[in-house]
């Protein structure tokens, strides 16, 4: 038997994801529609104080139909952090996605 990914739906509007090693993880879904809009994915010093380092704000693997509109990907930890310990904004493998960085019109 083969494990076959099915469609999925993930929508987050005006959402706030804070201090997770991976803030949002979308994996293993094809023929899906996912939308992340006007949201903030953030790390700050609190994550580091717990002994963790961030991996990625948004991780996508083997996914399609992912739309990212007007979101902020931030690391606000005001520490002397090495490049390898800062995390990345978007990490995508085998994924079809669209990203628009800034929206002047919030009705988009």
N, C-alpha and C positions, 0 to 999 in steps of 0.2 A: 504494500500500500504506500502511495506517495502522499506526503503532506503538501496540500495545495493551498496557497494563500487565497482567501476570498476577499471580496470588496469590503470596504470599511468607510466609516464616516466619523470625522473629528472636526468639530467647529469650536473655536474659542474666540470670542469677541471681547475687547476691552478687558483682557485678563492679565493677571500678574503672577508670574512664576518666579519664585525666589529661593535661592540657596539650595537647589537640588544638584547633585553631581551632574546629572543630565536633566535639564529642566523639562524638556518635552522629547519623547521618544516615539517615533512612528516607524514601525517595522513590520515587514511581511504582509503588506496588503497591496494587491494590484486591483485595477479597475475601481478605484475609490475616489471619493471627493473629500478632501480635507482642507479646511480654511483656518488660518491663524491670522487674525486681523486686529490692528490697533492694540497690540499686546506688548508687554514688557517681560523679557527674560533676563533675570538679574542675578548676579553674585555680588556679595560684599564680604566684609571682613568676618562676619559671623560664621560663614562656611569654613574659612581657614581656622578660626578659633576653635572649632569643633574637631580639628585635625584632618579635614578633608580638603582636596583640591578639585576644582571643577574639570569636567571632561568637555562637554559641549552644551551650549544653550539649546540647540535643536539637533537631534540625531535622527536621520532617516536612513533606512536600509530596506532595499527591495520593496519600494513603495512607488506609486504613481498617482498623479492627480493631486499633488499637494500644492496649495497656494498660500503664500506668505505675503501679507500686505501691511505696510506701514507699521512694522514692529521694531522695537529696540532690543538689541542684544548687548548687554552691558556687564562689565566687571568693574565695580566701583570700590574694590578693596584698595584703599590707599596705603598699600604696603610695598616694600621693595621685593616684588615677586619676580622670579625668573620667568623667562618666556615659556618654558615647558610646563609651568605651573599656573598659567593664566587661563587655560581652557580656550576653546574656539567657539565662534558664533554658530556656524552651521557645518555639520559633518554629514555628508551624504554619499552613500554607496548604492549603485544600481537603482537610482531613484530619478523619477521625472518630476521636476517641481518648477514653479514660477515664483520669483521673489521681486517685490517692488519695495524699495527702501523708504521712501518718504511720500507722504500724502499731504498735499496742501489742502485738499478738499476731503474732509472726513466722511463724506457721503459715498466715496468710491466703494 
